[in-house]
Amino acid sequence: MGSPSAFFVICILHSLIAITCGALMMFYMKEIYTFGHGVQTATKLLGSTPHDQLLIRTSDSFSGLLLFAIGFLLFMVSFVKDREFQTFFAKGCTLLHVFMALWRIYFERRVEALAWDWLRQTVGDILLALSWVFLLVYSWREKYD
């Protein structure tokens, strides 16, 4: 399996994750909150007044739509054959996941309702970043061997 096909596989996997999570965020946010955080925390995260609930549902729907669009973009990028672009894109995705992990470490863990989940989500961000690092190392090894 060469570097271009590894790029394709990683992009498709990340695309499927983003599209699935985005669709779930748009249509099944209450169930996702309950599954991921438990009933008590989900109740807090969904808001206490009807106005708050509407704002939170709207925000979650737009966030899910953005994640869905990112997944679709990843799907389109997976067909690019230019190795320089693939390397540039993998570095950017790695940086994005590292910044997301840092965001969770420095800010999200301070939110009382999410204090128990930040570590699990940070590990997920790091694993996603490592998949791009794997691609960079694999393409670097292939280039210089």
N, CA and C atoms as a LAMMPS dump frame, in Angstrom:
ITEM: TIMESTEP
0
ITEM: NUMBER OF ATOMS
435
ITEM: BOX BOUNDS ff ff ff
-5.0000000000000000e+02 5.0000000000000000e+02
-5.0000000000000000e+02 5.0000000000000000e+02
-5.0000000000000000e+02 5.0000000000000000e+02
ITEM: ATOMS id mol type element x y z
1 1 1 N 0.853 -1.171 0
2 1 2 C 0 0 0
3 1 3 C 0.893 1.226 0
4 2 1 N 0.795 2.019 -1.056
5 2 2 C 1.622 3.212 -1.174
6 2 3 C 1.042 4.382 -0.404
7 3 1 N 1.808 5.444 -0.385
8 3 2 C 1.398 6.646 0.339
9 3 3 C 0.081 7.238 -0.173
10 4 1 N -0.129 7.302 -1.517
11 4 2 C -1.41 7.85 -1.981
12 4 3 C -2.615 7.025 -1.532
13 5 1 N -2.483 5.692 -1.514
14 5 2 C -3.62 4.885 -1.076
15 5 3 C -3.795 4.972 0.441
16 6 1 N -2.712 5.14 1.188
17 6 2 C -2.829 5.342 2.639
18 6 3 C -3.539 6.67 2.914
19 7 1 N -3.209 7.698 2.151
20 7 2 C -3.884 8.99 2.287
21 7 3 C -5.374 8.833 2.012
22 8 1 N -5.709 8.089 0.967
23 8 2 C -7.112 7.859 0.614
24 8 3 C -7.848 7.17 1.763
25 9 1 N -7.252 6.128 2.325
26 9 2 C -7.896 5.368 3.402
27 9 3 C -8.095 6.235 4.645
28 10 1 N -7.074 6.983 5.032
29 10 2 C -7.182 7.827 6.217
30 10 3 C -8.224 8.92 5.999
31 11 1 N -8.225 9.532 4.825
32 11 2 C -9.238 10.56 4.527
33 11 3 C -10.646 9.983 4.568
34 12 1 N -10.827 8.817 4.001
35 12 2 C -12.155 8.197 3.988
36 12 3 C -12.592 7.85 5.408
37 13 1 N -11.698 7.315 6.228
38 13 2 C -12.055 6.993 7.611
39 13 3 C -12.431 8.251 8.395
40 14 1 N -11.624 9.298 8.256
41 14 2 C -11.935 10.551 8.939
42 14 3 C -13.23 11.158 8.392
43 15 1 N -13.462 10.999 7.102
44 15 2 C -14.684 11.499 6.489
45 15 3 C -15.909 10.78 7.056
46 16 1 N -15.833 9.471 7.162
47 16 2 C -16.952 8.702 7.714
48 16 3 C -17.228 9.085 9.161
49 17 1 N -16.176 9.283 9.935
50 17 2 C -16.343 9.701 11.331
51 17 3 C -17.022 11.063 11.396
52 18 1 N -16.549 12.019 10.599
53 18 2 C -17.104 13.373 10.63
54 18 3 C -18.551 13.401 10.132
55 19 1 N -18.841 12.694 9.05
56 19 2 C -20.204 12.689 8.514
57 19 3 C -21.166 12.031 9.498
58 20 1 N -20.758 10.927 10.092
59 20 2 C -21.612 10.241 11.059
60 20 3 C -21.855 11.104 12.29
61 21 1 N -20.791 11.658 12.849
62 21 2 C -20.951 12.51 14.038
63 21 3 C -21.769 13.758 13.721
64 22 1 N -21.558 14.341 12.56
65 22 2 C -22.327 15.517 12.17
66 22 3 C -23.806 15.217 12.026
67 23 1 N -24.118 14.107 11.383
68 23 2 C -25.529 13.736 11.224
69 23 3 C -26.169 13.444 12.575
70 24 1 N -25.453 12.76 13.447
71 24 2 C -25.989 12.485 14.781
72 24 3 C -26.188 13.771 15.577
73 25 1 N -25.26 14.718 15.438
74 25 2 C -25.401 15.992 16.14
75 25 3 C -26.616 16.773 15.65
76 26 1 N -26.891 16.703 14.369
77 26 2 C -28.019 17.462 13.82
78 26 3 C -29.363 16.874 14.253
79 27 1 N -29.466 15.559 14.299
80 27 2 C -30.773 14.947 14.461
81 27 3 C -31.009 14.208 15.778
82 28 1 N -29.933 13.787 16.463
83 28 2 C -30.092 12.974 17.67
84 28 3 C -29.246 13.494 18.827
85 29 1 N -29.22 14.818 19.029
86 29 2 C -28.326 15.389 20.034
87 29 3 C -28.678 14.947 21.447
88 30 1 N -29.96 14.898 21.778
89 30 2 C -30.361 14.488 23.127
90 30 3 C -29.874 13.075 23.427
91 31 1 N -30.045 12.172 22.482
92 31 2 C -29.611 10.789 22.674
93 31 3 C -28.08 10.691 22.777
94 32 1 N -27.38 11.504 21.976
95 32 2 C -25.913 11.501 22.012
96 32 3 C -25.412 12.029 23.345
97 33 1 N -26.009 13.11 23.835
98 33 2 C -25.637 13.644 25.151
99 33 3 C -25.879 12.602 26.24
100 34 1 N -27.028 11.934 26.181
101 34 2 C -27.355 10.926 27.188
102 34 3 C -26.382 9.753 27.112
103 35 1 N -26.074 9.292 25.917
104 35 2 C -25.15 8.169 25.743
105 35 3 C -23.734 8.541 26.189
106 36 1 N -23.28 9.73 25.812
107 36 2 C -21.903 10.123 26.098
108 36 3 C -21.647 10.636 27.49
109 37 1 N -22.659 11.285 28.097
110 37 2 C -22.429 11.949 29.374
111 37 3 C -23.288 11.424 30.514
112 38 1 N -24.33 10.676 30.207
113 38 2 C -25.256 10.23 31.247
114 38 3 C -26.473 11.138 31.296
115 39 1 N -27.529 10.645 31.933
116 39 2 C -28.806 11.355 31.945
117 39 3 C -28.7 12.678 32.692
118 40 1 N -28.052 12.677 33.839
119 40 2 C -27.993 13.883 34.655
120 40 3 C -27.233 15.014 33.953
121 41 1 N -26.068 14.703 33.403
122 41 2 C -25.277 15.715 32.704
123 41 3 C -25.969 16.152 31.421
124 42 1 N -26.595 15.214 30.723
125 42 2 C -27.312 15.554 29.489
126 42 3 C -28.421 16.563 29.766
127 43 1 N -29.118 16.403 30.879
128 43 2 C -30.172 17.342 31.247
129 43 3 C -29.601 18.741 31.457
130 44 1 N -28.442 18.829 32.087
131 44 2 C -27.795 20.129 32.296
132 44 3 C -27.352 20.741 30.968
133 45 1 N -26.781 19.907 30.093
134 45 2 C -26.252 20.407 28.824
135 45 3 C -27.347 20.85 27.856
136 46 1 N -28.536 20.324 28.012
137 46 2 C -29.623 20.656 27.084
138 46 3 C -30.368 21.924 27.467
139 47 1 N -30.041 22.53 28.602
140 47 2 C -30.652 23.803 28.989
141 47 3 C -31.849 23.621 29.898
142 48 1 N -32.176 24.688 30.628
143 48 2 C -33.256 24.592 31.61
144 48 3 C -34.529 25.319 31.164
145 49 1 N -34.41 26.339 30.344
146 49 2 C -35.598 27.054 29.868
147 49 3 C -35.83 26.721 28.393
148 50 1 N -37.052 26.895 27.919
149 50 2 C -37.316 26.619 26.493
150 50 3 C -36.439 27.464 25.555
151 51 1 N -36.176 28.704 25.933
152 51 2 C -35.327 29.564 25.102
153 51 3 C -33.903 29.015 25.039
154 52 1 N -33.366 28.609 26.201
155 52 2 C -32.023 28.021 26.232
156 52 3 C -31.972 26.737 25.409
157 53 1 N -33 25.921 25.539
158 53 2 C -33.039 24.663 24.797
159 53 3 C -33.062 24.901 23.296
160 54 1 N -33.806 25.897 22.865
161 54 2 C -33.859 26.223 21.441
162 54 3 C -32.503 26.716 20.941
163 55 1 N -31.858 27.581 21.705
164 55 2 C -30.531 28.068 21.32
165 55 3 C -29.511 26.938 21.262
166 56 1 N -29.548 26.059 22.239
167 56 2 C -28.59 24.948 22.271
168 56 3 C -28.854 23.986 21.125
169 57 1 N -30.122 23.667 20.851
170 57 2 C -30.438 22.773 19.731
171 57 3 C -30.034 23.386 18.399
172 58 1 N -30.251 24.686 18.252
173 58 2 C -29.857 25.369 17.02
174 58 3 C -28.343 25.36 16.857
175 59 1 N -27.643 25.653 17.935
176 59 2 C -26.177 25.643 17.899
177 59 3 C -25.644 24.255 17.572
178 60 1 N -26.206 23.231 18.203
179 60 2 C -25.772 21.862 17.926
180 60 3 C -26.066 21.46 16.481
181 61 1 N -27.199 21.92 15.953
182 61 2 C -27.531 21.597 14.561
183 61 3 C -26.542 22.228 13.596
184 62 1 N -26.186 23.486 13.839
185 62 2 C -25.199 24.136 12.97
186 62 3 C -23.816 23.517 13.124
187 63 1 N -23.46 23.134 14.342
188 63 2 C -22.169 22.461 14.551
189 63 3 C -22.143 21.12 13.825
190 64 1 N -23.249 20.396 13.891
191 64 2 C -23.346 19.13 13.179
192 64 3 C -23.282 19.319 11.672
193 65 1 N -23.929 20.373 11.182
194 65 2 C -23.884 20.669 9.746
195 65 3 C -22.458 20.997 9.318
196 66 1 N -21.742 21.764 10.132
197 66 2 C -20.345 22.08 9.835
198 66 3 C -19.492 20.814 9.825
199 67 1 N -19.701 19.947 10.792
200 67 2 C -18.942 18.692 10.838
201 67 3 C -19.276 17.813 9.636
202 68 1 N -20.542 17.786 9.236
203 68 2 C -20.958 17.043 8.046
204 68 3 C -20.255 17.589 6.806
205 69 1 N -20.183 18.922 6.694
206 69 2 C -19.51 19.556 5.554
207 69 3 C -18.012 19.247 5.558
208 70 1 N -17.413 19.23 6.731
209 70 2 C -15.991 18.873 6.833
210 70 3 C -15.778 17.439 6.375
211 71 1 N -16.672 16.543 6.762
212 71 2 C -16.582 15.152 6.314
213 71 3 C -16.7 15.031 4.807
214 72 1 N -17.601 15.8 4.224
215 72 2 C -17.753 15.797 2.767
216 72 3 C -16.497 16.355 2.099
217 73 1 N -15.923 17.405 2.686
218 73 2 C -14.677 17.974 2.162
219 73 3 C -13.54 16.952 2.238
220 74 1 N -13.443 16.242 3.341
221 74 2 C -12.427 15.189 3.461
222 74 3 C -12.62 14.108 2.398
223 75 1 N -13.875 13.772 2.126
224 75 2 C -14.15 12.796 1.076
225 75 3 C -13.631 13.284 -0.269
226 76 1 N -13.88 14.554 -0.589
227 76 2 C -13.406 15.1 -1.865
228 76 3 C -11.882 15.164 -1.913
229 77 1 N -11.248 15.546 -0.81
230 77 2 C -9.791 15.669 -0.761
231 77 3 C -9.121 14.301 -0.886
232 78 1 N -9.811 13.25 -0.479
233 78 2 C -9.203 11.918 -0.529
234 78 3 C -8.808 11.504 -1.943
235 79 1 N -9.38 12.123 -2.965
236 79 2 C -9.084 11.759 -4.35
237 79 3 C -7.935 12.562 -4.958
238 80 1 N -7.349 13.484 -4.205
239 80 2 C -6.22 14.276 -4.701
240 80 3 C -4.98 13.378 -4.734
241 81 1 N -4.24 13.403 -5.837
242 81 2 C -3.074 12.521 -6.018
243 81 3 C -1.737 13.226 -5.809
244 82 1 N -1.723 14.528 -5.631
245 82 2 C -0.489 15.293 -5.475
246 82 3 C 0.127 15.036 -4.095
247 83 1 N 1.331 14.474 -4.074
248 83 2 C 1.978 14.126 -2.798
249 83 3 C 2.3 15.336 -1.942
250 84 1 N 2.687 16.43 -2.561
251 84 2 C 2.985 17.632 -1.78
252 84 3 C 1.728 18.15 -1.08
253 85 1 N 0.61 18.133 -1.781
254 85 2 C -0.642 18.553 -1.157
255 85 3 C -1.033 17.597 -0.029
256 86 1 N -0.853 16.295 -0.254
257 86 2 C -1.182 15.317 0.772
258 86 3 C -0.384 15.561 2.049
259 87 1 N 0.909 15.837 1.886
260 87 2 C 1.757 16.123 3.04
261 87 3 C 1.309 17.4 3.741
262 88 1 N 1.048 18.445 2.965
263 88 2 C 0.577 19.712 3.519
264 88 3 C -0.739 19.516 4.259
265 89 1 N -1.649 18.776 3.671
266 89 2 C -2.965 18.547 4.266
267 89 3 C -2.84 17.725 5.551
268 90 1 N -1.998 16.702 5.537
269 90 2 C -1.8 15.873 6.734
270 90 3 C -1.197 16.689 7.876
271 91 1 N -0.255 17.568 7.567
272 91 2 C 0.318 18.436 8.604
273 91 3 C -0.746 19.359 9.179
274 92 1 N -1.576 19.917 8.327
275 92 2 C -2.647 20.794 8.791
276 92 3 C -3.658 20.069 9.667
277 93 1 N -4.024 18.859 9.274
278 93 2 C -4.975 18.076 10.071
279 93 3 C -4.367 17.692 11.415
280 94 1 N -3.081 17.337 11.422
281 94 2 C -2.394 17.026 12.674
282 94 3 C -2.425 18.229 13.597
283 95 1 N -2.091 19.38 13.067
284 95 2 C -2.089 20.604 13.86
285 95 3 C -3.492 20.917 14.391
286 96 1 N -4.495 20.73 13.582
287 96 2 C -5.869 20.973 13.99
288 96 3 C -6.272 20.073 15.161
289 97 1 N -5.937 18.786 15.082
290 97 2 C -6.275 17.856 16.161
291 97 3 C -5.482 18.161 17.432
292 98 1 N -4.234 18.565 17.298
293 98 2 C -3.434 18.927 18.472
294 98 3 C -4.027 20.163 19.146
295 99 1 N -4.407 21.167 18.365
296 99 2 C -5.035 22.361 18.946
297 99 3 C -6.364 22.025 19.619
298 100 1 N -7.108 21.092 19.038
299 100 2 C -8.368 20.685 19.659
300 100 3 C -8.1 19.991 20.995
301 101 1 N -7.072 19.155 21.059
302 101 2 C -6.707 18.497 22.318
303 101 3 C -6.273 19.536 23.353
304 102 1 N -5.502 20.521 22.922
305 102 2 C -5.087 21.586 23.845
306 102 3 C -6.291 22.383 24.336
307 103 1 N -7.239 22.651 23.461
308 103 2 C -8.454 23.344 23.847
309 103 3 C -9.169 22.558 24.948
310 104 1 N -9.273 21.256 24.76
311 104 2 C -9.951 20.432 25.761
312 104 3 C -9.185 20.443 27.089
313 105 1 N -7.866 20.399 27.021
314 105 2 C -7.056 20.376 28.247
315 105 3 C -7.174 21.69 29.008
316 106 1 N -7.076 22.803 28.314
317 106 2 C -7.027 24.092 28.994
318 106 3 C -8.386 24.711 29.293
319 107 1 N -9.411 24.421 28.491
320 107 2 C -10.686 25.105 28.679
321 107 3 C -11.843 24.168 29
322 108 1 N -11.993 23.097 28.226
323 108 2 C -13.172 22.264 28.382
324 108 3 C -13.197 21.542 29.723
325 109 1 N -12.047 21.21 30.264
326 109 2 C -12.038 20.506 31.552
327 109 3 C -12.498 21.394 32.696
328 110 1 N -12.512 22.696 32.486
329 110 2 C -12.982 23.636 33.516
330 110 3 C -14.5 23.765 33.554
331 111 1 N -15.168 23.277 32.523
332 111 2 C -16.632 23.295 32.51
333 111 3 C -17.1 22.152 33.404
334 112 1 N -17.818 22.507 34.442
335 112 2 C -18.188 21.532 35.471
336 112 3 C -18.921 20.316 34.912
337 113 1 N -19.863 20.548 33.997
338 113 2 C -20.654 19.447 33.447
339 113 3 C -19.831 18.513 32.573
340 114 1 N -18.715 19.01 32.013
341 114 2 C -17.891 18.192 31.121
342 114 3 C -16.587 17.735 31.763
343 115 1 N -16.42 17.991 33.055
344 115 2 C -15.142 17.745 33.72
345 115 3 C -14.691 16.288 33.643
346 116 1 N -15.616 15.361 33.524
347 116 2 C -15.239 13.945 33.502
348 116 3 C -14.971 13.424 32.101
349 117 1 N -15.367 14.162 31.076
350 117 2 C -15.267 13.671 29.7
351 117 3 C -14.088 14.222 28.921
352 118 1 N -13.444 15.245 29.412
353 118 2 C -12.396 15.899 28.629
354 118 3 C -11.235 14.951 28.341
355 119 1 N -10.89 14.085 29.288
356 119 2 C -9.745 13.188 29.085
357 119 3 C -10.025 12.186 27.964
358 120 1 N -11.211 11.601 27.973
359 120 2 C -11.581 10.63 26.93
360 120 3 C -11.576 11.296 25.551
361 121 1 N -12.118 12.508 25.467
362 121 2 C -12.173 13.207 24.192
363 121 3 C -10.787 13.676 23.751
364 122 1 N -9.936 14.038 24.696
365 122 2 C -8.566 14.43 24.359
366 122 3 C -7.795 13.241 23.797
367 123 1 N -7.989 12.076 24.371
368 123 2 C -7.337 10.867 23.844
369 123 3 C -7.815 10.6 22.416
370 124 1 N -9.093 10.806 22.158
371 124 2 C -9.612 10.65 20.797
372 124 3 C -8.974 11.621 19.819
373 125 1 N -8.822 12.873 20.242
374 125 2 C -8.169 13.869 19.379
375 125 3 C -6.725 13.479 19.091
376 126 1 N -6.034 12.995 20.093
377 126 2 C -4.628 12.599 19.918
378 126 3 C -4.536 11.393 18.981
379 127 1 N -5.451 10.436 19.118
380 127 2 C -5.434 9.275 18.216
381 127 3 C -5.709 9.686 16.769
382 128 1 N -6.631 10.622 16.58
383 128 2 C -6.893 11.107 15.223
384 128 3 C -5.666 11.833 14.66
385 129 1 N -4.983 12.601 15.503
386 129 2 C -3.755 13.276 15.059
387 129 3 C -2.677 12.251 14.723
388 130 1 N -2.585 11.186 15.525
389 130 2 C -1.572 10.162 15.262
390 130 3 C -1.795 9.438 13.94
391 131 1 N -3.046 9.336 13.497
392 131 2 C -3.275 8.699 12.2
393 131 3 C -2.653 9.529 11.081
394 132 1 N -2.716 10.864 11.208
395 132 2 C -2.078 11.727 10.202
396 132 3 C -0.555 11.695 10.346
397 133 1 N -0.069 11.614 11.583
398 133 2 C 1.385 11.506 11.792
399 133 3 C 1.892 10.204 11.18
400 134 1 N 1.123 9.124 11.342
401 134 2 C 1.476 7.849 10.725
402 134 3 C 1.627 8.009 9.211
403 135 1 N 0.698 8.725 8.604
404 135 2 C 0.769 8.958 7.16
405 135 3 C 2.02 9.75 6.805
406 136 1 N 2.334 10.784 7.581
407 136 2 C 3.531 11.6 7.307
408 136 3 C 4.809 10.769 7.425
409 137 1 N 4.896 9.954 8.465
410 137 2 C 6.081 9.102 8.643
411 137 3 C 6.164 8.07 7.523
412 138 1 N 5.032 7.496 7.168
413 138 2 C 5.001 6.5 6.102
414 138 3 C 5.429 7.11 4.768
415 139 1 N 4.925 8.306 4.463
416 139 2 C 5.294 8.938 3.193
417 139 3 C 6.746 9.421 3.23
418 140 1 N 7.234 9.844 4.383
419 140 2 C 8.622 10.261 4.517
420 140 3 C 9.552 9.062 4.326
421 141 1 N 9.2 7.948 4.937
422 141 2 C 10.003 6.726 4.798
423 141 3 C 10.031 6.258 3.344
424 142 1 N 8.879 6.326 2.68
425 142 2 C 8.801 5.92 1.282
426 142 3 C 9.599 6.84 0.378
427 143 1 N 9.64 8.127 0.723
428 143 2 C 10.343 9.125 -0.086
429 143 3 C 11.85 8.959 0.018
430 144 1 N 12.369 8.646 1.216
431 144 2 C 13.806 8.614 1.428
432 144 3 C 14.419 7.219 1.457
433 145 1 N 13.637 6.187 1.241
434 145 2 C 14.212 4.829 1.155
435 145 3 C 14.671 4.521 -0.237
